[in-house]
Amino acid sequence: MQKEDRCILCGAAKPGLAVREDFVIGSIRWFKRNVAHNEKGYSLVVCRECYPKYKKALASYRRKQVAYVAIGIIFMALLIVLSQDKFLAALSGIAIVAFMYLLSLLSYMPSVSIPESAHVAATENVKKRTRHRKGGSRR
């Protein structure tokens, strides 16, 4: 049975770039299959129309992830410096960093699998543009 492609942004049944199955997607699929018993089994993709919006959302997620973890590390450092019991402060700090990482997953956006042929074609286009610029002025 062929899985139906579903865009992760618009929800439409369209072909597109496949979403990588990482630990977050795997965890959601496991939960829906074993706990909620309502797994649809869709093949997740990003359609062509949603790709610009996807790139913005992915960049936003990555920025938020770094910011949340950095804030957690700052809190951990403050706890360790200001606490009498360093071991307990370190454990609490690790818990804060883990909590902050989990908060960053609220805006989670998975990566897409770019086919090797598309990656090679994009690399060739960049090389051609670079050679063109080095070759002199455009007329």
DSSP file with accessible surface (Angstrom, degrees, kcal/mol):
  #  RESIDUE AA STRUCTURE BP1 BP2  ACC     N-H-->O    O-->H-N    N-H-->O    O-->H-N    TCO  KAPPA ALPHA  PHI   PSI    X-CA   Y-CA   Z-CA
    1    1 A M              0   0  233      0, 0.0     2,-0.3     0, 0.0     0, 0.0   0.000 360.0 360.0 360.0 127.4    0.0    0.0    0.0
    2    2 A Q        -     0   0  169      1,-0.1     2,-0.2     0, 0.0     0, 0.0  -0.597 360.0-125.6 -78.6 131.0    1.4    3.4   -1.1
    3    3 A K        -     0   0  110     -2,-0.3     2,-0.3     1,-0.1    39,-0.1  -0.540  25.5-116.9 -75.2 142.1    1.5    6.0    1.7
    4    4 A E        -     0   0   88     -2,-0.2    39,-2.6    37,-0.1     2,-0.3  -0.615  25.3-123.1 -81.0 133.6   -0.3    9.3    0.8
    5    5 A D  E     -a   43   0A  52     -2,-0.3     2,-0.4    37,-0.2    39,-0.2  -0.610  31.1-174.9 -75.9 132.9    2.0   12.4    0.7
    6    6 A R  E     -a   44   0A  66     37,-2.5    39,-2.6    -2,-0.3     2,-0.2  -0.996  24.6-126.6-131.6 128.9    0.8   15.1    3.1
    7    7 A C  E  >  -a   45   0A   3      5,-2.4     4,-1.2    -2,-0.4    39,-0.2  -0.537  13.6-144.1 -71.3 133.8    2.4   18.6    3.3
    8    8 A I  T  4 S+     0   0   53     37,-2.4    -1,-0.1    -2,-0.2    38,-0.1   0.691  95.2  41.2 -75.1 -16.0    3.4   19.4    6.9
    9    9 A L  T  4 S+     0   0   52     36,-0.3    -1,-0.1     3,-0.1    37,-0.1   0.890 129.1  20.2 -97.3 -50.5    2.4   23.1    6.5
   10   10 A C  T  4 S-     0   0   59      2,-0.1    -2,-0.1    37,-0.0     3,-0.1   0.649  89.8-134.2 -96.8 -16.3   -0.8   23.2    4.5
   11   11 A G     <  +     0   0   37     -4,-1.2    -3,-0.1     1,-0.2     2,-0.1   0.493  54.9 143.0  79.7   2.6   -2.0   19.6    5.1
   12   12 A A        -     0   0   31      1,-0.1    -5,-2.4    -6,-0.1     2,-1.5  -0.403  62.6-112.3 -77.9 153.4   -2.8   19.1    1.4
   13   13 A A        +     0   0   57     -7,-0.2    -7,-0.2    -3,-0.1    -1,-0.1  -0.673  68.6 134.0 -84.6  85.8   -2.3   15.8   -0.4
   14   14 A K        -     0   0   71     -2,-1.5     2,-0.1    -9,-0.1    31,-0.1  -0.957  57.9-108.8-133.3 153.8    0.6   17.0   -2.7
   15   15 A P        +     0   0  105      0, 0.0    33,-0.5     0, 0.0     2,-0.3  -0.423  55.7 127.1 -75.5 158.6    3.9   15.7   -3.7
   16   16 A G  E     -B   47   0A  39     31,-0.2     2,-0.4    -2,-0.1    31,-0.2  -0.968  59.6 -31.1-179.4-164.2    7.0   17.4   -2.4
   17   17 A L  E     -B   46   0A  49     29,-2.1    29,-1.9    -2,-0.3    97,-0.1  -0.611  67.6-114.8 -77.1 130.7   10.3   17.1   -0.6
   18   18 A A  E     -B   45   0A  43     95,-0.5    95,-3.7    -2,-0.4     2,-0.3  -0.360  22.7-125.5 -69.7 141.5   10.2   14.2    1.9
   19   19 A V  B     -C  112   0B   9     25,-2.6    93,-0.3    93,-0.3     2,-0.2  -0.688  28.9-112.4 -84.8 135.9   10.6   15.1    5.6
   20   20 A R        -     0   0  127     91,-2.7     2,-1.2    -2,-0.3     5,-0.2  -0.496  22.8-126.1 -69.1 137.4   13.3   13.2    7.5
   21   21 A E        +     0   0  107     -2,-0.2     2,-0.1     4,-0.1    -1,-0.1  -0.711  46.6 163.3 -85.0  98.1   12.1   10.7   10.0
   22   22 A D     >  -     0   0   50     -2,-1.2     4,-2.8    89,-0.1     5,-0.2  -0.345  55.7 -80.3-105.7-169.9   14.0   11.9   13.2
   23   23 A F  H  > S+     0   0  124      1,-0.2     4,-2.2     2,-0.2     5,-0.1   0.841 127.5  51.1 -66.5 -31.0   13.5   11.1   16.9
   24   24 A V  H  > S+     0   0   17      2,-0.2     4,-2.4     1,-0.2    -1,-0.2   0.961 113.7  42.7 -71.2 -48.4   10.7   13.7   17.2
   25   25 A I  H  > S+     0   0   13      1,-0.2     4,-2.7     2,-0.2     5,-0.2   0.924 115.5  51.1 -62.1 -42.7    8.7   12.4   14.2
   26   26 A G  H  X S+     0   0   32     -4,-2.8     4,-2.6     1,-0.2    -1,-0.2   0.901 109.8  49.7 -61.1 -40.6    9.3    8.8   15.4
   27   27 A S  H  X S+     0   0   70     -4,-2.2     4,-2.6    -5,-0.2    -1,-0.2   0.911 111.6  48.2 -65.6 -41.5    8.1    9.6   18.9
   28   28 A I  H  X S+     0   0   88     -4,-2.4     4,-2.7     2,-0.2     5,-0.2   0.929 112.7  48.2 -65.2 -43.6    4.9   11.2   17.6
   29   29 A R  H  X S+     0   0   34     -4,-2.7     4,-2.2     2,-0.2     5,-0.2   0.915 111.9  49.9 -62.9 -41.2    4.3    8.3   15.3
   30   30 A W  H  X S+     0   0  137     -4,-2.6     4,-3.1    -5,-0.2     5,-0.4   0.938 112.1  48.0 -61.3 -46.8    4.9    5.8   18.2
   31   31 A F  H  X>S+     0   0  108     -4,-2.6     4,-2.3     1,-0.2     5,-2.3   0.929 113.5  46.5 -60.8 -46.2    2.5    7.7   20.4
   32   32 A K  H  <5S+     0   0   74     -4,-2.7     6,-2.1     3,-0.2     7,-0.5   0.856 118.2  43.1 -66.6 -32.5   -0.2    7.9   17.8
   33   33 A R  H  <5S+     0   0  112     -4,-2.2    -2,-0.2    -5,-0.2    -1,-0.2   0.927 127.0  26.2 -77.6 -46.0    0.2    4.2   17.0
   34   34 A N  H  <5S+     0   0   70     -4,-3.1    -3,-0.2    -5,-0.2    -2,-0.2   0.773 134.0  23.1 -95.4 -27.7    0.5    2.7   20.5
   35   35 A V  T  <5S+     0   0   75     -4,-2.3    -3,-0.2    -5,-0.4    -4,-0.1   0.841 131.6  29.9-105.4 -54.2   -1.3    5.2   22.8
   36   36 A A  S   <S-     0   0   46     -5,-2.3    -4,-0.2     1,-0.0    -3,-0.2   0.708  85.1-148.5 -83.0 -21.5   -3.8    7.1   20.7
   37   37 A H        +     0   0  146     -5,-0.5    -4,-0.2    -6,-0.5    -5,-0.1   0.869  67.3 104.6  55.3  40.8   -4.5    4.3   18.2
   38   38 A N        +     0   0   70     -6,-2.1     2,-0.2     0, 0.0    -5,-0.2  -0.023  37.8 155.3-139.2  38.0   -5.1    6.8   15.3
   39   39 A E        -     0   0   69     -7,-0.5   -10,-0.0     1,-0.2    -9,-0.0  -0.467  24.7-166.8 -68.9 129.8   -2.0    6.7   13.2
   40   40 A K        -     0   0  125     -2,-0.2    -1,-0.2     2,-0.1    -7,-0.0   0.741  24.1-139.7 -86.8 -28.7   -2.8    7.8    9.6
   41   41 A G        +     0   0   20      1,-0.2   -37,-0.1   -38,-0.1    -2,-0.1   0.764  37.5 168.2  76.3  24.4    0.5    6.6    8.2
   42   42 A Y        -     0   0   69    -39,-0.1     2,-0.7     1,-0.1   -37,-0.2  -0.359  40.0-122.8 -68.4 150.5    1.0    9.6    5.9
   43   43 A S  E     -a    5   0A  37    -39,-2.6   -37,-2.5    -2,-0.1     2,-0.3  -0.864  34.2-134.0 -90.1 116.1    4.3   10.2    4.2
   44   44 A L  E     +a    6   0A  40     -2,-0.7   -25,-2.6   -39,-0.2     2,-0.3  -0.586  36.2 159.5 -82.1 133.5    5.2   13.7    5.3
   45   45 A V  E     -aB   7  18A   3    -39,-2.6   -37,-2.4    -2,-0.3     2,-0.5  -0.866  40.5-124.2-139.3 170.1    6.5   16.2    2.7
   46   46 A V  E     - B   0  17A   2    -29,-1.9   -29,-2.1    -2,-0.3   -39,-0.1  -0.990  35.1-138.8-117.8 117.6    6.9   19.9    2.1
   47   47 A C  E  >  - B   0  16A   0     -2,-0.5     4,-0.8   -31,-0.2     3,-0.4  -0.268  21.4-108.3 -75.8 164.1    5.1   21.0   -1.1
   48   48 A R  T >4 S+     0   0  212    -33,-0.5     3,-0.7     1,-0.2    -1,-0.1   0.874 117.3  53.2 -59.1 -41.3    6.6   23.4   -3.6
   49   49 A E  T 34 S+     0   0  126      1,-0.2     4,-0.3     2,-0.1    -1,-0.2   0.834 113.1  43.3 -66.5 -31.9    4.1   26.2   -2.7
   50   50 A C  T 3> S+     0   0    8     -3,-0.4     4,-2.7     1,-0.2    -1,-0.2   0.510  86.2  96.1 -92.2  -4.8    4.9   26.0    1.1
   51   51 A Y  H <X S+     0   0   75     -4,-0.8     4,-2.6    -3,-0.7     5,-0.2   0.901  83.0  49.3 -59.9 -43.1    8.7   25.7    0.7
   52   52 A P  H  > S+     0   0   77      0, 0.0     4,-1.7     0, 0.0    -1,-0.2   0.933 114.3  46.3 -61.0 -40.6    9.5   29.4    1.2
   53   53 A K  H  > S+     0   0  124     -4,-0.3     4,-2.3     1,-0.2    -2,-0.2   0.890 111.0  53.9 -66.2 -36.8    7.3   29.4    4.3
   54   54 A Y  H  X S+     0   0    4     -4,-2.7     4,-2.9     2,-0.2     5,-0.2   0.918 104.9  53.1 -62.4 -44.5    9.0   26.2    5.5
   55   55 A K  H  X S+     0   0  117     -4,-2.6     4,-2.2     1,-0.2    -1,-0.2   0.912 111.0  46.9 -60.5 -40.6   12.5   27.8    5.1
   56   56 A K  H  X S+     0   0  161     -4,-1.7     4,-2.3    -5,-0.2    -1,-0.2   0.919 113.2  48.3 -65.4 -43.8   11.5   30.7    7.3
   57   57 A A  H  X S+     0   0   31     -4,-2.3     4,-2.6     2,-0.2    -2,-0.2   0.893 111.4  50.2 -65.7 -38.5    9.9   28.4    9.9
   58   58 A L  H  X S+     0   0   22     -4,-2.9     4,-2.5     2,-0.2    -2,-0.2   0.929 111.2  48.2 -66.0 -43.3   13.0   26.1   10.0
   59   59 A A  H  X S+     0   0   41     -4,-2.2     4,-2.2    -5,-0.2    -2,-0.2   0.915 112.3  49.8 -63.0 -40.6   15.3   29.1   10.5
   60   60 A S  H  X S+     0   0   33     -4,-2.3     4,-2.6     2,-0.2    -2,-0.2   0.919 110.3  50.1 -63.7 -44.5   13.0   30.4   13.3
   61   61 A Y  H  X S+     0   0   14     -4,-2.6     4,-2.6     1,-0.2    -2,-0.2   0.929 110.8  49.0 -60.3 -45.1   13.0   27.0   15.0
   62   62 A R  H  X S+     0   0  127     -4,-2.5     4,-2.1     1,-0.2    -1,-0.2   0.898 111.6  48.9 -64.4 -39.9   16.7   26.7   14.9
   63   63 A R  H  X S+     0   0  158     -4,-2.2     4,-2.5    -5,-0.2    -1,-0.2   0.932 113.0  47.5 -63.1 -45.5   17.2   30.3   16.3
   64   64 A K  H  X S+     0   0   88     -4,-2.6     4,-3.0     2,-0.2     5,-0.3   0.897 109.4  53.9 -63.1 -39.8   14.7   29.5   19.1
   65   65 A Q  H  X S+     0   0   49     -4,-2.6     4,-2.2     2,-0.2     5,-0.2   0.944 111.5  44.5 -61.4 -46.3   16.4   26.2   19.9
   66   66 A V  H  X S+     0   0  104     -4,-2.1     4,-2.6     1,-0.2    -2,-0.2   0.926 115.1  49.0 -63.9 -43.6   19.8   27.9   20.3
   67   67 A A  H  X S+     0   0   49     -4,-2.5     4,-2.6     2,-0.2    -2,-0.2   0.928 111.4  48.1 -63.8 -46.4   18.3   30.7   22.4
   68   68 A Y  H  X S+     0   0   79     -4,-3.0     4,-2.3     2,-0.2    -1,-0.2   0.922 114.3  45.6 -62.0 -44.8   16.4   28.4   24.7
   69   69 A V  H  X S+     0   0   38     -4,-2.2     4,-2.5    -5,-0.3    -1,-0.2   0.914 112.1  52.1 -66.9 -38.4   19.3   26.2   25.4
   70   70 A A  H  X S+     0   0   44     -4,-2.6     4,-2.4    -5,-0.2    -2,-0.2   0.922 109.9  48.7 -63.1 -42.7   21.6   29.2   25.9
   71   71 A I  H  X S+     0   0   74     -4,-2.6     4,-2.5     1,-0.2    -1,-0.2   0.919 110.8  51.4 -62.5 -41.4   19.2   30.7   28.4
   72   72 A G  H  X S+     0   0    0     -4,-2.3     4,-2.4     1,-0.2    25,-0.2   0.910 109.7  49.2 -61.3 -40.9   19.1   27.3   30.2
   73   73 A I  H  X S+     0   0   93     -4,-2.5     4,-2.7     2,-0.2    -1,-0.2   0.900 109.6  52.1 -67.3 -38.0   22.9   27.2   30.3
   74   74 A I  H  X S+     0   0  103     -4,-2.4     4,-2.6     2,-0.2    -2,-0.2   0.939 110.9  47.2 -63.1 -44.9   23.0   30.7   31.7
   75   75 A F  H  X S+     0   0  104     -4,-2.5     4,-2.6     1,-0.2    -2,-0.2   0.902 111.4  51.9 -61.7 -40.2   20.5   29.7   34.5
   76   76 A M  H  X S+     0   0   48     -4,-2.4     4,-2.4     2,-0.2    -2,-0.2   0.931 110.1  48.1 -62.0 -44.9   22.6   26.6   35.2
   77   77 A A  H  X S+     0   0   50     -4,-2.7     4,-2.6     1,-0.2     5,-0.2   0.917 111.8  49.7 -63.0 -42.9   25.8   28.6   35.5
   78   78 A L  H  X S+     0   0   86     -4,-2.6     4,-2.6     1,-0.2    -1,-0.2   0.905 110.2  51.1 -62.6 -41.7   24.0   31.1   37.8
   79   79 A L  H  X S+     0   0   61     -4,-2.6     4,-1.2     2,-0.2    -1,-0.2   0.920 112.2  46.1 -60.1 -45.6   22.7   28.3   40.0
   80   80 A I  H  < S+     0   0   52     -4,-2.4     3,-0.2     9,-0.2    -2,-0.2   0.920 115.7  45.5 -66.2 -41.8   26.1   26.7   40.3
   81   81 A V  H  < S+     0   0  105     -4,-2.6    -2,-0.2     1,-0.2    -1,-0.2   0.909 120.0  38.8 -68.3 -41.5   27.8   30.0   41.1
   82   82 A L  H  < S+     0   0  135     -4,-2.6     2,-0.2    -5,-0.2    -1,-0.2   0.541 100.1  90.9 -89.8  -6.4   25.2   31.2   43.6
   83   83 A S     <  -     0   0   36     -4,-1.2     3,-0.1    -3,-0.2    -4,-0.0  -0.604  60.9-150.7 -95.6 151.3   24.5   27.8   45.3
   84   84 A Q  S    S+     0   0  184     -2,-0.2     2,-1.0     1,-0.2    -1,-0.1   0.863  93.1  57.8 -79.8 -41.9   26.1   26.3   48.4
   85   85 A D     >  -     0   0   84      1,-0.2     4,-2.2     2,-0.1    -1,-0.2  -0.784  67.5-176.4 -94.6  97.7   25.5   22.7   47.2
   86   86 A K  H  > S+     0   0  103     -2,-1.0     4,-2.5     1,-0.2    -1,-0.2   0.859  79.1  53.8 -65.7 -37.0   27.2   22.5   43.8
   87   87 A F  H  > S+     0   0  149      2,-0.2     4,-2.3     1,-0.2    -1,-0.2   0.950 111.8  43.5 -64.8 -48.2   26.1   19.0   43.1
   88   88 A L  H  > S+     0   0   96      1,-0.2     4,-2.6     2,-0.2    -2,-0.2   0.893 113.9  52.4 -64.6 -37.0   22.4   19.7   43.6
   89   89 A A  H  X S+     0   0    4     -4,-2.2     4,-2.6     2,-0.2    -1,-0.2   0.900 108.7  50.0 -65.6 -40.2   22.8   23.0   41.7
   90   90 A A  H  X S+     0   0   29     -4,-2.5     4,-2.4     2,-0.2    -2,-0.2   0.919 111.6  48.1 -65.1 -42.6   24.4   21.1   38.8
   91   91 A L  H  X S+     0   0   86     -4,-2.3     4,-2.1     2,-0.2    -2,-0.2   0.925 113.4  47.5 -63.0 -43.5   21.5   18.5   38.7
   92   92 A S  H  X S+     0   0   50     -4,-2.6     4,-2.3     1,-0.2    -2,-0.2   0.899 111.0  52.4 -63.7 -39.8   18.9   21.3   38.9
   93   93 A G  H  X S+     0   0    0     -4,-2.6     4,-2.6     2,-0.2    -2,-0.2   0.900 107.7  50.5 -63.4 -40.9   20.8   23.1   36.1
   94   94 A I  H  X S+     0   0   99     -4,-2.4     4,-2.6     1,-0.2    -1,-0.2   0.914 110.0  51.0 -63.3 -39.8   20.7   20.1   33.9
   95   95 A A  H  X S+     0   0   60     -4,-2.1     4,-2.6     1,-0.2    -2,-0.2   0.904 110.0  49.9 -64.0 -38.9   17.0   19.7   34.5
   96   96 A I  H  X S+     0   0   53     -4,-2.3     4,-2.7     2,-0.2    -2,-0.2   0.926 110.5  49.0 -66.3 -43.4   16.5   23.4   33.5
   97   97 A V  H  X S+     0   0   30     -4,-2.6     4,-2.3   -25,-0.2    -2,-0.2   0.931 112.6  48.3 -62.0 -43.0   18.5   23.0   30.3
   98   98 A A  H  X S+     0   0   51     -4,-2.6     4,-2.4     1,-0.2    -2,-0.2   0.922 112.2  49.2 -63.5 -42.2   16.5   19.8   29.4
   99   99 A F  H  X S+     0   0  122     -4,-2.6     4,-2.2     1,-0.2    -2,-0.2   0.915 110.4  50.1 -62.7 -43.2   13.2   21.7   30.1
  100  100 A M  H  X S+     0   0   24     -4,-2.7     4,-1.7     2,-0.2    -1,-0.2   0.892 109.5  51.7 -64.5 -37.9   14.3   24.6   28.0
  101  101 A Y  H  X S+     0   0   64     -4,-2.3     4,-1.0     1,-0.2    -2,-0.2   0.931 108.8  50.6 -63.5 -42.6   15.2   22.2   25.1
  102  102 A L  H >< S+     0   0  106     -4,-2.4     3,-0.6     1,-0.2     4,-0.3   0.880 106.7  55.2 -63.3 -36.3   11.7   20.7   25.4
  103  103 A L  H >< S+     0   0   53     -4,-2.2     3,-1.6     1,-0.2     4,-0.3   0.875 101.4  58.2 -62.1 -36.3   10.2   24.2   25.3
  104  104 A S  H >< S+     0   0    0     -4,-1.7     3,-1.3     1,-0.3    -1,-0.2   0.790  93.5  67.8 -65.4 -23.5   12.1   24.7   22.0
  105  105 A L  G X< S+     0   0   39     -4,-1.0     3,-1.6    -3,-0.6    -1,-0.3   0.622  78.9  80.2 -72.6 -10.0   10.3   21.7   20.6
  106  106 A L  G <  S+     0   0  147     -3,-1.6    -1,-0.3    -4,-0.3    -2,-0.2   0.809 101.1  37.9 -64.2 -28.0    7.0   23.6   20.7
  107  107 A S  G <  S+     0   0   38     -3,-1.3    -1,-0.3    -4,-0.3    -2,-0.2   0.028  91.2 160.6-107.8  28.6    8.0   25.3   17.5
  108  108 A Y    <   -     0   0   41     -3,-1.6    -3,-0.1   -47,-0.1   -50,-0.1  -0.154  16.8-179.6 -57.8 135.8    9.6   22.2   16.0
  109  109 A M        -     0   0   27    -51,-0.1    -2,-0.0   -52,-0.1    -1,-0.0  -0.958  21.0-137.2-136.6 115.5   10.1   22.1   12.3
  110  110 A P        -     0   0   10      0, 0.0     2,-0.1     0, 0.0   -89,-0.1  -0.271  20.8-108.0 -72.4 160.3   11.7   18.9   10.8
  111  111 A S        -     0   0   30    -91,-0.1   -91,-2.7   -92,-0.0     2,-0.3  -0.476  29.5-128.4 -80.3 157.3   14.4   18.8    8.2
  112  112 A V  B     -C   19   0B  11    -93,-0.3     2,-0.8    -2,-0.1   -93,-0.3  -0.769  15.6-119.8-104.8 153.8   13.7   17.7    4.6
  113  113 A S        -     0   0   46    -95,-3.7   -95,-0.5    -2,-0.3     3,-0.0  -0.848  26.0-154.8 -91.7 111.6   15.6   15.1    2.7
  114  114 A I        -     0   0   84     -2,-0.8     5,-0.1   -97,-0.1   -97,-0.0  -0.793  23.5-116.1 -88.5 124.3   17.0   16.8   -0.4
  115  115 A P     >  -     0   0   65      0, 0.0     4,-2.1     0, 0.0     3,-0.3  -0.260  19.8-120.3 -58.6 147.4   17.5   14.2   -3.2
  116  116 A E  H  > S+     0   0  136      1,-0.2     4,-2.7     2,-0.2     5,-0.2   0.882 112.7  55.9 -58.1 -38.4   21.2   13.8   -4.2
  117  117 A S  H  > S+     0   0   94      1,-0.2     4,-2.3     2,-0.2    -1,-0.2   0.906 108.6  47.0 -64.2 -38.4   20.4   14.8   -7.8
  118  118 A A  H  > S+     0   0   42     -3,-0.3     4,-2.4     2,-0.2    -1,-0.2   0.894 111.8  51.1 -69.3 -37.3   18.9   18.1   -6.6
  119  119 A H  H  X S+     0   0  102     -4,-2.1     4,-2.2     2,-0.2    -2,-0.2   0.928 111.8  46.6 -65.3 -43.1   21.9   18.7   -4.3
  120  120 A V  H  X S+     0   0   68     -4,-2.7     4,-2.5     2,-0.2    -2,-0.2   0.925 112.3  50.4 -65.0 -42.8   24.3   18.1   -7.2
  121  121 A A  H  X S+     0   0   51     -4,-2.3     4,-2.2    -5,-0.2    -2,-0.2   0.917 111.0  48.7 -63.2 -40.9   22.3   20.4   -9.5
  122  122 A A  H  X S+     0   0   51     -4,-2.4     4,-2.1     2,-0.2    -1,-0.2   0.910 111.0  50.6 -65.8 -39.6   22.3   23.2   -6.9
  123  123 A T  H  X S+     0   0   50     -4,-2.2     4,-2.3     1,-0.2    -2,-0.2   0.917 109.8  50.4 -64.0 -41.5   26.0   22.8   -6.4
  124  124 A E  H  X S+     0   0   76     -4,-2.5     4,-2.4     1,-0.2    -1,-0.2   0.903 108.7  52.2 -63.0 -41.1   26.6   23.0  -10.1
  125  125 A N  H  X S+     0   0   80     -4,-2.2     4,-2.3     2,-0.2    -1,-0.2   0.907 109.7  49.0 -62.2 -40.7   24.5   26.2  -10.4
  126  126 A V  H  X S+     0   0   73     -4,-2.1     4,-2.4     1,-0.2    -2,-0.2   0.927 111.0  50.1 -65.3 -42.4   26.5   27.8   -7.6
  127  127 A K  H  X S+     0   0  102     -4,-2.3     4,-2.5     1,-0.2     5,-0.2   0.914 110.5  50.0 -62.6 -41.9   29.8   26.8   -9.3
  128  128 A K  H  X S+     0   0  124     -4,-2.4     4,-2.2     2,-0.2    -1,-0.2   0.928 111.9  47.3 -63.3 -44.0   28.6   28.3  -12.6
  129  129 A R  H  X S+     0   0  134     -4,-2.3     4,-1.9     1,-0.2    -1,-0.2   0.900 112.0  50.6 -64.7 -38.5   27.6   31.6  -11.0
  130  130 A T  H  X S+     0   0   53     -4,-2.4     4,-1.9     2,-0.2    -2,-0.2   0.925 111.3  47.5 -66.1 -44.1   30.9   31.8   -9.2
  131  131 A R  H  X S+     0   0  152     -4,-2.5     4,-1.6     1,-0.2    -1,-0.2   0.904 110.1  53.9 -62.0 -39.6   32.9   31.2  -12.4
  132  132 A H  H  < S+     0   0  108     -4,-2.2     4,-0.4     1,-0.2    -1,-0.2   0.904 109.5  47.1 -63.4 -40.7   30.8   33.8  -14.2
  133  133 A R  H >< S+     0   0  157     -4,-1.9     3,-0.7     1,-0.2    -1,-0.2   0.867 112.6  49.0 -69.5 -36.9   31.5   36.4  -11.5
  134  134 A K  H 3< S+     0   0  173     -4,-1.9    -1,-0.2     1,-0.2    -2,-0.2   0.773  98.1  71.6 -72.6 -24.6   35.2   35.7  -11.6
  135  135 A G  T 3< S-     0   0   72     -4,-1.6     2,-0.3     1,-0.2    -1,-0.2   0.641 110.9 -93.7 -71.1 -13.5   35.4   35.9  -15.3
  136  136 A G    <   -     0   0   46     -3,-0.7    -1,-0.2    -4,-0.4     2,-0.1  -0.889  65.3 -18.7 133.2-164.3   34.9   39.6  -15.5
  137  137 A S        -     0   0  100     -2,-0.3     2,-0.3    -3,-0.1    -3,-0.0  -0.423  59.2-120.2 -82.5 154.5   32.2   42.1  -15.9
  138  138 A R              0   0  172     -2,-0.1    -1,-0.1    -5,-0.0    -5,-0.0  -0.634 360.0 360.0 -88.3 147.8   28.7   41.3  -17.3
  139  139 A R              0   0  277     -2,-0.3    -1,-0.0     0, 0.0     0, 0.0  -0.855 360.0 360.0-120.3 360.0   27.5   43.1  -20.4
